[in-house]
Amino acid sequence: MNSKTLTPQTKIQSALEIADLTANTHPPHAIRLLLDQVLDGISKLGWPEASLVTGPRIVSAEENYGLLGYANDEVTLGSAHTRWVSEKTLLRTQTTSCIPAALQQAARQRRTGERVLIASPGITFRRDTRDRWHCAEPHQMDVWVLCDPEEANSALLLELVRDVLACAIPNMAWVHQDSPHHYTEAGIEVNALAPEQPVEVLECGMIAKSLLQRLAIDPHRHGGLALGMGLDRLVMLRKGIPDIRLLRDPHPRVQAQMQDLLPWKPVSRLPSTRRDMSLALSPGLSEEAITERILAAAGARANWIEEVTVKGRWAEAELPAVARERLGLLAGQENVLLGIVLRDSSRSLSAQEGNSLYDDLQAALHEGTPGGGYRLNP
């Protein structure tokens, strides 16, 4: 179609190289931990053990759209949001592109009265807005249940939603509203009631008979549930992460928190202020003790202090007389060189604020001649 905008080859290659955070790596990312917890949790609640299916990042338009019931004009209108590789292939916009083939295989093997659960997690690709909840490479997981047609109803669907969310975001309330989909009947959208605002976390419905017929699956023998969840958002809600970009932030203190599902500890990524401070102190103070003094001296501004490092120590005898005099070093004291980094977690600090705190810290920590000590990079 002439309306399709093809993605440059360099960007396609970059998309193929970006890490899929649902992968079973060591250590696993929080996204992988959450999806495992969901699948293990619902299994313990009586749902079948999941059959995991994955697929390529580049798929055909038929797999991503056609088999799922999108009309040609809808695909054309959606081209602005699709990263096309060629006229007939694209970087998948949904992990649902893996489902048709998996459903066909499950239908061939499923016996009457049996439930089969298919889970398809992975990275997807969009041309999307950028804010705290959106990015161009979100992670999703489809969870589909194939069962007898008379068993698939709204009550069972809400039971699946309840169990999934109880495992993903325990104790968080949620609401739902009608939301039609191409491949479901009686579709709904589910929003978690986060403290600041409701956040859409999944969509679901009963598997549409029209989809089963397109896949040559007998709708008189098979029915089921179709559910797709946003893994990034669920992890953000579970941990209290304020920005989706933090999921991939390379900062070591950020990445350390992406290896569990514990509550998020804020890590500022705003511009920092760095100063080296040379002081006269009692000998033998540990870095922990010095840091404790710094935090106490900072008072209400202690949250501005990101890092304290002891960069060097020199005994009185190691310093020339001119250095001892400049420093204000008294007998029996040692010279300690500190590196102090300031960075507030919510806003940029002004130069005046930073300098004021450094002045206060220098005055509070220095134990030599009054007014002594100095900064190397004011």
C-alpha positions as CSV (number, residue, x, y, z in Angstrom):
1,M,0.0,0.0,0.0
2,N,1.4,3.4,-0.9
3,S,0.1,4.8,2.4
4,K,2.6,2.7,4.4
5,T,5.7,4.4,5.6
6,L,8.6,2.0,5.6
7,T,11.0,2.0,8.6
8,P,14.7,2.7,7.7
9,Q,16.8,-0.4,7.8
10,T,19.1,1.0,10.5
11,K,16.1,1.4,12.8
12,I,14.8,-2.1,12.0
13,Q,18.2,-3.4,13.0
14,S,18.1,-1.4,16.2
15,A,14.7,-2.8,17.0
16,L,15.9,-6.4,16.5
17,E,18.8,-5.8,18.8
18,I,17.0,-4.1,21.7
19,A,16.7,-6.4,24.7
20,D,13.4,-8.2,25.3
21,L,12.8,-7.8,29.0
22,T,10.5,-10.8,29.1
23,A,13.4,-13.1,28.2
24,N,14.6,-15.6,30.8
25,T,17.9,-14.0,31.5
26,H,20.2,-14.2,34.5
27,P,19.4,-12.3,36.5
28,P,15.8,-11.9,35.3
29,H,14.4,-8.5,34.8
30,A,11.4,-7.4,37.0
31,I,9.2,-7.8,33.9
32,R,10.1,-11.5,33.6
33,L,9.7,-12.0,37.4
34,L,6.2,-10.5,37.2
35,L,5.0,-12.6,34.2
36,D,6.4,-15.8,35.9
37,Q,4.6,-14.8,39.1
38,V,1.3,-14.3,37.2
39,L,1.5,-17.6,35.4
40,D,2.6,-19.6,38.5
41,G,0.1,-17.8,40.6
42,I,-3.0,-18.5,38.4
43,S,-1.9,-22.1,38.0
44,K,-2.0,-22.5,41.8
45,L,-5.5,-20.9,41.7
46,G,-6.7,-23.7,39.4
47,W,-6.0,-22.5,35.9
48,P,-4.0,-24.8,33.6
49,E,-0.2,-24.7,33.5
50,A,0.7,-22.2,30.7
51,S,2.1,-23.3,27.4
52,L,4.5,-20.5,26.5
53,V,4.8,-19.4,22.9
54,T,7.0,-16.8,21.4
55,G,7.6,-15.6,17.8
56,P,9.7,-13.4,15.6
57,R,9.7,-9.6,15.9
58,I,9.1,-9.2,12.2
59,V,5.7,-10.7,11.2
60,S,3.4,-10.6,8.3
61,A,0.5,-8.2,8.1
62,E,-1.7,-11.3,7.9
63,E,-0.4,-12.5,11.3
64,N,-0.5,-9.2,13.0
65,Y,-3.8,-7.9,11.5
66,G,-5.6,-10.1,9.0
67,L,-6.1,-13.3,10.9
68,L,-7.2,-11.3,13.9
69,G,-10.0,-9.6,12.0
70,Y,-8.7,-6.2,11.0
71,A,-10.1,-4.9,7.7
72,N,-7.7,-3.6,5.0
73,D,-8.8,0.0,5.5
74,E,-8.2,-0.2,9.3
75,V,-4.6,-1.4,8.6
76,T,-4.1,1.5,6.2
77,L,-5.4,4.0,8.8
78,G,-3.2,2.4,11.4
79,S,-0.1,2.7,9.3
80,A,1.0,5.9,11.1
81,H,1.4,3.8,14.3
82,T,2.9,0.8,12.7
83,R,6.6,0.3,12.0
84,W,6.5,-1.3,8.5
85,V,9.4,-3.3,7.2
86,S,8.0,-4.0,3.8
87,E,4.6,-3.7,2.1
88,K,3.6,-7.0,3.8
89,T,5.7,-7.3,6.9
90,L,6.1,-5.2,10.0
91,L,7.6,-5.1,13.5
92,R,4.8,-6.7,15.5
93,T,2.5,-4.4,17.3
94,Q,1.1,-7.1,19.5
95,T,2.1,-10.4,20.9
96,T,-1.3,-11.6,19.8
97,S,0.3,-12.2,16.4
98,C,1.6,-15.4,17.9
99,I,-1.8,-16.7,19.0
100,P,-3.5,-17.9,15.8
101,A,-1.0,-20.7,15.1
102,A,-0.9,-21.7,18.8
103,L,-4.7,-21.8,18.9
104,Q,-4.8,-24.1,15.9
105,Q,-2.4,-26.5,17.5
106,A,-4.2,-26.4,20.8
107,A,-7.5,-27.1,19.2
108,R,-6.1,-30.2,17.5
109,Q,-5.0,-31.6,20.8
110,R,-7.6,-30.5,23.2
111,R,-10.1,-33.0,24.5
112,T,-13.7,-32.2,25.5
113,G,-13.9,-30.9,29.0
114,E,-10.3,-29.9,29.0
115,R,-8.9,-26.4,29.4
116,V,-5.7,-25.3,27.7
117,L,-3.9,-22.1,28.6
118,I,-1.6,-20.3,26.1
119,A,0.7,-17.5,27.2
120,S,2.6,-15.3,24.7
121,P,4.9,-12.7,26.3
122,G,7.3,-10.4,24.4
123,I,8.4,-7.0,23.2
124,T,6.3,-5.1,20.7
125,F,6.9,-2.1,18.6
126,R,4.8,1.1,18.1
127,R,5.0,4.6,16.9
128,D,3.6,6.0,20.1
129,T,3.5,9.0,22.3
130,R,6.2,9.4,25.0
131,D,5.2,10.0,28.6
132,R,5.5,8.2,31.9
133,W,3.2,5.4,30.8
134,H,4.1,5.1,27.1
135,C,7.2,4.0,25.1
136,A,7.9,2.8,21.6
137,E,8.8,-0.7,22.7
138,P,6.3,-1.9,25.3
139,H,6.1,-5.5,26.6
140,Q,2.9,-7.4,26.6
141,M,1.6,-10.9,27.4
142,D,-1.4,-12.6,25.9
143,V,-3.1,-15.2,28.0
144,W,-5.7,-17.3,26.2
145,V,-7.8,-20.1,27.5
146,L,-9.3,-22.7,25.1
147,C,-12.2,-24.6,26.6
148,D,-15.6,-26.0,25.8
149,P,-17.8,-23.2,24.2
150,E,-20.5,-23.4,26.9
151,E,-18.0,-22.8,29.6
152,A,-16.7,-19.5,28.1
153,N,-18.8,-16.7,29.7
154,S,-18.5,-13.3,31.3
155,A,-18.3,-14.8,34.8
156,L,-15.3,-17.0,33.9
157,L,-13.7,-14.1,32.1
158,L,-13.9,-11.9,35.2
159,E,-12.6,-14.8,37.3
160,L,-9.5,-14.8,35.1
161,V,-9.1,-11.1,35.3
162,R,-9.4,-11.2,39.1
163,D,-6.8,-14.0,39.5
164,V,-4.3,-12.4,37.0
165,L,-4.5,-9.0,38.8
166,A,-4.3,-10.6,42.3
167,C,-1.0,-12.1,41.3
168,A,0.3,-9.1,39.4
169,I,-0.7,-6.1,41.6
170,P,-2.0,-7.6,44.9
171,N,-4.5,-5.5,46.9
172,M,-4.9,-2.9,44.1
173,A,-8.5,-2.2,43.2
174,W,-9.6,-2.2,39.5
175,V,-12.7,-1.4,37.4
176,H,-13.8,-2.5,33.9
177,Q,-15.8,-1.1,31.1
178,D,-17.0,-2.4,27.7
179,S,-14.4,-2.2,25.0
180,P,-15.0,-4.1,21.7
181,H,-12.1,-5.9,20.0
182,H,-11.7,-7.5,16.6
183,Y,-11.2,-11.0,17.9
184,T,-13.3,-11.1,21.1
185,E,-17.0,-11.0,22.0
186,A,-18.2,-9.0,25.1
187,G,-14.8,-7.3,25.3
188,I,-13.8,-5.2,28.3
189,E,-11.0,-2.9,29.2
190,V,-9.6,-3.1,32.8
191,N,-8.1,-0.1,34.6
192,A,-6.2,-0.4,37.9
193,L,-7.1,2.3,40.4
194,A,-3.6,3.7,41.0
195,P,-3.3,6.5,43.6
196,E,-2.9,9.3,41.0
197,Q,-5.2,8.1,38.2
198,P,-6.8,5.0,36.7
199,V,-4.3,3.1,34.5
200,E,-5.3,0.7,31.7
201,V,-3.6,-2.6,32.3
202,L,-5.4,-5.2,30.2
203,E,-8.1,-5.9,27.7
204,C,-10.0,-9.1,27.3
205,G,-13.1,-10.9,26.1
206,M,-14.5,-14.2,25.0
207,I,-12.8,-15.6,21.9
208,A,-14.9,-14.5,18.9
209,K,-16.5,-17.3,16.9
210,S,-15.4,-15.4,13.8
211,L,-11.8,-15.8,14.8
212,L,-12.2,-19.5,15.3
213,Q,-13.9,-19.8,11.9
214,R,-11.0,-18.0,10.2
215,L,-8.6,-20.4,11.8
216,A,-10.7,-23.4,10.8
217,I,-11.4,-24.2,14.4
218,D,-14.9,-25.6,15.1
219,P,-16.8,-23.1,17.3
220,H,-19.2,-25.8,18.4
221,R,-16.3,-27.8,19.9
222,H,-14.1,-25.0,21.2
223,G,-14.5,-21.6,22.8
224,G,-12.5,-19.6,25.3
225,L,-11.1,-16.4,26.8
226,A,-8.6,-13.9,25.3
227,L,-6.7,-11.6,27.5
228,G,-3.8,-9.2,26.8
229,M,-1.9,-7.3,29.5
230,G,0.7,-4.5,29.6
231,L,3.6,-5.9,31.5
232,D,5.5,-2.6,31.7
233,R,2.6,-0.9,33.4
234,L,1.9,-3.8,35.8
235,V,5.5,-3.7,36.9
236,M,5.4,0.1,37.4
237,L,2.3,-0.3,39.5
238,R,3.6,-3.2,41.4
239,K,6.9,-1.5,42.3
240,G,5.7,2.2,42.2
241,I,8.0,3.1,39.4
242,P,7.3,6.7,38.3
243,D,8.4,6.6,34.6
244,I,8.4,3.7,32.1
245,R,11.9,4.8,30.9
246,L,13.4,3.7,34.2
247,L,12.7,0.0,33.2
248,R,15.7,0.3,30.8
249,D,17.7,3.1,32.6
250,P,21.3,2.0,32.6
251,H,22.1,3.7,35.9
252,P,23.5,1.0,38.3
253,R,21.2,2.1,41.1
254,V,18.2,1.8,38.8
255,Q,19.2,-1.5,37.3
256,A,19.8,-3.0,40.8
257,Q,16.1,-2.4,41.5
258,M,15.0,-4.1,38.3
259,Q,16.0,-7.5,39.6
260,D,13.1,-7.8,42.0
261,L,9.5,-6.8,42.6
262,L,10.1,-4.8,45.8
263,P,8.9,-1.2,46.2
264,W,10.8,1.3,44.1
265,K,13.4,3.5,45.9
266,P,13.6,6.8,44.1
267,V,16.8,7.4,42.1
268,S,17.2,10.9,40.7
269,R,18.2,11.3,37.1
270,L,18.2,15.1,37.2
271,P,21.4,17.1,36.7
272,S,23.8,16.6,39.6
273,T,26.2,19.0,41.4
274,R,29.6,17.6,42.3
275,R,32.2,19.1,44.8
276,D,35.4,17.8,46.3
277,M,35.8,19.1,49.9
278,S,39.1,19.0,51.8
279,L,38.6,19.1,55.6
280,A,40.5,18.6,58.8
281,L,38.9,15.7,60.8
282,S,39.6,13.5,63.7
283,P,41.7,10.5,62.5
284,G,40.1,7.2,61.8
285,L,36.5,8.2,61.1
286,S,34.8,5.7,58.8
287,E,33.1,6.6,55.6
288,E,29.8,5.7,57.3
289,A,30.5,7.9,60.2
290,I,31.4,10.8,58.0
291,T,28.3,10.3,55.9
292,E,26.1,10.2,59.0
293,R,27.5,13.6,60.1
294,I,26.9,15.0,56.6
295,L,23.3,13.9,56.6
296,A,22.7,15.3,60.1
297,A,24.3,18.6,59.1
298,A,22.1,18.8,56.0
299,G,18.9,18.3,58.0
300,A,15.8,18.7,55.8
301,R,18.1,18.9,52.7
302,A,19.6,15.4,53.4
303,N,17.6,14.0,50.5
304,W,19.6,16.2,48.1
305,I,22.8,14.2,48.9
306,E,23.2,11.4,46.4
307,E,26.7,10.2,47.1
308,V,29.5,10.7,49.6
309,T,33.0,9.3,48.8
310,V,36.2,9.4,50.8
311,K,38.7,10.1,48.0
312,G,41.8,10.3,50.2
313,R,43.3,10.6,53.7
314,W,46.6,12.2,54.8
315,A,48.1,12.2,58.2
316,E,49.4,15.5,59.6
317,A,53.0,14.4,59.0
318,E,52.3,13.7,55.4
319,L,51.4,17.3,54.6
320,P,53.7,20.3,54.0
321,A,53.4,23.2,56.4
322,V,51.7,25.4,53.8
323,A,49.0,22.8,53.2
324,R,48.4,22.4,56.9
325,E,48.1,26.1,57.3
326,R,45.8,26.6,54.4
327,L,43.6,23.7,55.6
328,G,43.6,24.8,59.3
329,L,44.8,21.4,60.4
330,L,45.4,21.1,64.1
331,A,47.8,18.7,65.9
332,G,46.6,15.1,65.7
333,Q,44.0,15.6,63.0
334,E,44.0,14.2,59.5
335,N,43.1,15.7,56.1
336,V,40.2,14.0,54.5
337,L,39.2,14.6,50.9
338,L,35.4,14.1,50.3
339,G,33.5,13.9,47.1
340,I,29.9,14.9,47.6
341,V,27.2,14.7,44.9
342,L,23.9,16.5,45.2
343,R,20.9,15.6,43.1
344,D,17.3,16.1,44.1
345,S,14.8,13.4,43.1
346,S,12.1,15.8,42.0
347,R,13.7,19.0,40.6
348,S,16.9,20.6,39.6
349,L,18.8,22.3,42.3
350,S,19.9,25.9,41.7
351,A,23.6,26.9,42.0
352,Q,22.7,29.0,45.0
353,E,21.0,26.1,46.8
354,G,23.9,23.8,46.1
355,N,26.6,26.3,47.2
356,S,24.6,27.1,50.3
357,L,24.5,23.4,51.3
358,Y,28.2,22.9,50.6
359,D,29.0,25.9,52.7
360,D,26.9,24.5,55.6
361,L,28.5,21.1,55.3
362,Q,32.0,22.5,55.3
363,A,31.3,24.6,58.4
364,A,29.6,21.7,60.2
365,L,32.2,19.0,59.4
366,H,35.5,20.9,59.6
367,E,37.2,20.3,63.0
368,G,40.3,22.4,62.5
369,T,40.9,26.1,62.7
370,P,37.5,28.0,62.4
371,G,36.9,28.9,58.8
372,G,39.4,26.3,57.5
373,G,38.8,23.7,54.9
374,Y,38.2,24.4,51.3
375,R,36.6,23.1,48.1
376,L,38.7,22.0,45.1
377,N,36.1,22.7,42.4
378,P,33.7,25.4,43.7
